[in-house]
Amino acid sequence: MEDFYKYLQARQDYSFMDLVVVNAGHTHIEADASYPPAHHPSHLHFNFSLGRVIDEYQLVYITSGKGILETRAGGRFVIEAGDGFFLFPGEWHRFRPDAE
């Protein structure tokens, strides 16, 4: 499957809504590749050793391969094809593909 993604700007007049989708897509990440890819918005980039905190929810689904997810609240997990997880606003986290 070819990579695709769309980033949207939530309009201010959507502030009455409880949930607004601002990103959808699919990206293939090679083993041990830099994550996130350079073409993603700068506010989503991070250094794995430092992790990151974002101000939005993210739903991530792993379609193939495996990697590592770590959150302040939940600890460290091995993630693999078929796994999905939520990231919450204000929660420190980091994840990346496995080296192999």
C-alpha positions as CSV (number, residue, x, y, z in Angstrom):
1,M,0.0,0.0,0.0
2,E,1.3,3.4,-0.9
3,D,1.9,6.0,1.8
4,F,-0.8,8.7,2.2
5,Y,-1.7,11.2,4.8
6,K,-3.7,14.4,5.2
7,Y,-3.2,17.0,7.9
8,L,-6.1,19.4,8.4
9,Q,-6.4,22.7,10.3
10,A,-9.2,22.6,12.8
11,R,-11.2,25.8,12.2
12,Q,-12.0,28.0,15.2
13,D,-15.7,27.7,14.6
14,Y,-15.3,23.9,15.4
15,S,-14.5,24.7,19.1
16,F,-18.0,23.6,20.2
17,M,-17.2,20.0,19.0
18,D,-15.8,17.5,21.4
19,L,-13.7,15.8,18.7
20,V,-12.2,17.0,15.5
21,V,-10.1,14.8,13.2
22,V,-6.9,16.7,12.2
23,N,-4.9,13.8,10.6
24,A,-5.5,10.6,8.8
25,G,-3.2,8.4,6.8
26,H,-1.0,5.4,6.4
27,T,2.8,5.4,6.4
28,H,5.2,2.5,5.9
29,I,8.1,2.8,8.3
30,E,11.2,0.5,7.6
31,A,12.9,-1.3,10.5
32,D,15.2,1.0,12.4
33,A,14.1,4.0,10.4
34,S,13.9,7.5,11.8
35,Y,10.5,8.2,13.2
36,P,8.4,10.2,12.5
37,P,9.3,10.8,8.8
38,A,10.7,14.2,7.9
39,H,7.5,15.1,5.9
40,H,5.3,15.1,9.0
41,P,4.5,18.5,10.7
42,S,7.3,19.8,12.9
43,H,5.2,19.8,16.1
44,L,5.1,16.0,15.8
45,H,8.8,15.4,15.5
46,F,10.8,14.2,18.4
47,N,14.1,12.6,19.5
48,F,13.4,9.1,20.8
49,S,15.8,9.6,23.8
50,L,13.7,12.6,24.9
51,G,10.2,11.5,23.9
52,R,7.5,14.1,23.4
53,V,4.3,15.5,24.7
54,I,1.6,16.6,22.2
55,D,-1.7,18.4,22.8
56,E,-3.9,16.0,20.8
57,Y,-5.2,12.5,20.9
58,Q,-3.7,10.0,18.5
59,L,-4.9,6.6,17.5
60,V,-2.1,4.4,16.1
61,Y,-2.6,1.0,14.5
62,I,0.4,-1.2,13.6
63,T,-0.2,-3.1,10.4
64,S,3.1,-4.9,10.1
65,G,6.4,-5.3,11.9
66,K,7.0,-4.4,15.5
67,G,8.4,-1.7,17.7
68,I,8.5,-0.2,21.1
69,L,6.0,2.1,22.8
70,E,6.7,3.8,26.1
71,T,4.4,6.2,28.1
72,R,4.8,7.8,31.5
73,A,1.6,6.3,32.7
74,G,1.8,2.8,31.2
75,G,5.5,2.0,31.0
76,R,7.2,0.1,28.1
77,F,5.5,-2.2,25.7
78,V,6.5,-4.2,22.6
79,I,4.0,-3.3,19.9
80,E,3.5,-5.5,16.8
81,A,1.2,-6.0,13.8
82,G,-2.4,-6.0,14.9
83,D,-1.8,-3.8,17.9
84,G,-3.4,-0.4,18.3
85,F,-3.0,2.3,21.0
86,F,-4.2,5.7,22.0
87,L,-1.9,8.6,22.9
88,F,-3.4,11.2,25.1
89,P,-2.9,15.0,25.2
90,G,-0.3,16.1,27.7
91,E,1.1,12.5,28.2
92,W,4.8,12.0,27.7
93,H,5.5,9.1,25.3
94,R,7.8,7.8,22.6
95,F,7.6,5.0,20.1
96,R,9.6,3.7,17.2
97,P,10.1,0.7,14.9
98,D,12.2,-2.2,16.0
99,A,15.8,-2.3,14.7
100,E,15.2,-5.6,12.8
